[in-house]
Amino acid sequence: MNNLYTKVERTVGGLKFAVFIILLFSLMMTIGTFVESYYGTDFANRLIYKTPFFMGIQFCMFLSILFATFIRLPIKKRLHGFYVIHTGLITIGVGSFVTYVAGIDGTIHLPPLTPTRQIVLNEDVIEVVMPDHNKRASVKLPYSAMATDLDIQYADVKVTKFIPFAEKKLSWQEEMNPTTSPNIHSTKYNVANPNVAQDFILSLHPEAFDFKASLTMGLLNITYLPKAMAECFTKQSKEKLILWNSVESTCSTTEELGIKVQKTSTGKRFFAIKNDKTVYSFLPDISPWAMDADLKPITNAPIRVFSMNLFEEKPHLFLFGKSAAFYDKDEDKWIFEKFDSKGEMDLPWMGFTLSLLEHHEKKVPTYIPEETLPIQKNGALIKGDYKAARIKIRDKEYWVTSERPVSLLIDGKKVTVYLTKRSFMLPFEFTLANFKMDKNPGTNSPASYESFVDLFTDKGTSRHHIYMNNPLKHDGFTFYQASYSQDRETGQYSSTLSVNVDQGRVIKYLGSILLVIGSIWHFIINGRTRRKENDILGLDPKGDNNA
């Protein structure tokens, strides 16, 4: 047994093993550098830096240093520097292990002038929230670079797959809860002219979570309506007011119903209509909703009114699946049109042609997550920037993503499932007071950016300036300037700080000091000692005898 230990000790502590493990470590670091630059830091960590294999390489380096020290015992005076160097390396290894096990590495997002204390860690979790039962559970997901099949269950929620880097793939799915209404449908269109083309999908189906019934393309406003409403735009009305009954799926003009339209003292039109035993009042030039006595909208009223005057000043396109309506200013009239045999129609704006690509009465447009390799550009992911997990609840499968949770009723009780990251709250708060960014001359690329933050603690408020190589240290936490983002609507900047708690820092500092001292001892002091011995023996530096 002693012979086996001695053999292992000499092999692991030998020069050949040290050279091999250092070369392997260098190779992995080189690969990791290229992977990180193209695919992003998170992917490089999952694929290389934080894998058991890479951790094993570092552990083997630690053993090599440790056994190299053991095989040179008992202590020899000429190796004092060597012992100090290796003690420093071992100390650094211990400090790194303490940091890996007990350290904290996360981010904090600071919107402008908004108190924040939530730290987000780089650990993916599934959160199951049951408000009716006052329960909240967190299920940790694997830190993997590729899609992983799982078998994790909490209550009725079972996690079967996790995709850390995904992209959206359009799929038309069968309804999970079949509907009978003929006015719930979905359509895919294309709008194009000689200079630009764009596909888009609009849906009225309640299960089409990723799609809406309206959108804006530049100056053009597009609204998707039930197909039964198409006839509304074929009716002629002097008042240009159309009433839609959502219960009966019928539409009428005020003239057809004999409704008298009056005007307020400010010139706004108003009228009232009785439906069953309820009287609804309308101000059609202000809102399509019925109004109560306090002029607040009654959004659940069965009747709505459309003032066509409101949609004549700016380009508006109303789509009903296989037909469309719009106001043509040149002809000064509303046009109702069905798609031709090729599924196309001409629009009166900028030479646009609208094409009908797909129309479904029952199928639901859904984005299905698909595994992909992430791509990084300018420090941000432009592909594979969201995560997804497949869950199974009562024999039905759902996709929960980092962009959208899944919420449903189980035995009449609400359950919401989130795919998020583990987080915790700081014992103090931050507010971003100001964000400053300098750009490279003649370009929009940032040259540097910095944050001015207010720190709120029990002792009061203090202002701090955080920028590259100037972090903020407080209560054991270190905050570094990491990145930023800009709100497209307001133009305001938010700042993102990386947060670090390093319990092994002091140990690593001590190891670094020992490394420096040992290097000086080994290469300088030992060098002087050898020169003195050579002088006494009459040897030249090469060891030749001059006597």
Buried (B, 14 or more C-beta within 10 A) or exposed (E): EEEEEEEEBBEBBBEEBBEEBEEBBEEBEEEBEEBBEBBBBBBBBBBBBBBEEBEEBBBBBBBBBBBBBEEBEEEEEEBBBBBBBBBBBBBBBBBBBBBEEEBBBBBBBBBBEEEBEEBBBBBBBBBBBBEEEEEEEBBEBEBBBBBBEBEBEBEBBBBBBBBBBBBBEBEBEEEEEEBEEEBBBBBBBBBBEEEEEEEBBBBBBEBBBBBEBEBEBEEBBBBBBBBBBBBBBEBEBEBBBBBBBBEEBEBBBBBEEEBEBEEEEEEEBBBEBEBEEEEBBBBBBBBBBBBEEEEEBBEEBBBBBBBBBBBBEEBBBBBBBBBBBBBEEEEEEBBBBEBEEEBEBEBBBEEBBBBBEBBBBEBBBBBBBBBBEBBBEEEEBEBBBBBBBBBBBEEEEBBBBBBBBBBBEBEEEEBBBBBBBBBEEBEBBBBBBBBEBEEEEEEEEBEEBBBBBBBBEEEEEEEBEBBEEEBBEBEEBBBBBBBBEEEEEEEEBBBBBBBBBBBBBEBBEBBBEBBEBBBBBBEEEBEEEBEEEBEEEEBEEEEEEEE
